[in-house]
């Protein structure tokens, strides 16, 4: 099946810093989503981005489908950005199910 | 708008006891429904998914089962819980492209 790798696994930054999270996948996809899991476990949808670029406030994402990767950018980090960020993909042969990466744990220190 | 409900929010059960977790979706019809488990603080494992009433696909062989008795209801069950069943159980739904998660049930098997 399709493989999803996220990097880095852990990232510790000071408030105000910028960060880039990467997601590599092993096959063509028809769905790619980024999620933020907050400290209470809730998975928050950030982007639905099988291709192209989207922005939402301080967050933006880019997926280059032909090169099989996606990037999540967080600018001017705040402590509330802390948590685990997941990338998940659905391959064309994936039978309508998302495959998750192992996540990037982001810690923003004040 | 669509909402997804899961209950209970937390559950402590002894080894060998039965389990029933319920998930319902409001505001949509014929969704795909999913059960995930998060055992180690990161990484989501897909357990079951359903594309319609009575249609269940199992991803991981174990002592859990799932049922979909109604269009917007998805139930996760076990006849006898194991210690290894402890974890955070998340229900999700999808209509079209983007997938959304419920608030989760934190299960501790003692």
Boltz contact constraints between the chains, C-beta under 6 A:
constraints:
  - contact:
      token1: [A, 31]
      token2: [B, 97]
      max_distance: 6.0
  - contact:
      token1: [A, 41]
      token2: [B, 88]
      max_distance: 6.0
  - contact:
      token1: [A, 41]
      token2: [B, 104]
      max_distance: 6.0
  - contact:
      token1: [A, 42]
      token2: [B, 103]
      max_distance: 6.0
  - contact:
      token1: [A, 43]
      token2: [B, 101]
      max_distance: 6.0
  - contact:
      token1: [A, 48]
      token2: [B, 98]
      max_distance: 6.0
  - contact:
      token1: [A, 84]
      token2: [B, 42]
      max_distance: 6.0
  - contact:
      token1: [A, 96]
      token2: [B, 32]
      max_distance: 6.0
  - contact:
      token1: [A, 97]
      token2: [B, 46]
      max_distance: 6.0
  - contact:
      token1: [A, 97]
      token2: [B, 49]
      max_distance: 6.0
  - contact:
      token1: [A, 98]
      token2: [B, 99]
      max_distance: 6.0
  - contact:
      token1: [A, 100]
      token2: [B, 44]
      max_distance: 6.0
  - contact:
      token1: [A, 102]
      token2: [B, 42]
      max_distance: 6.0
  - contact:
      token1: [A, 102]
      token2: [B, 43]
      max_distance: 6.0
  - contact:
      token1: [A, 103]
      token2: [B, 42]
      max_distance: 6.0
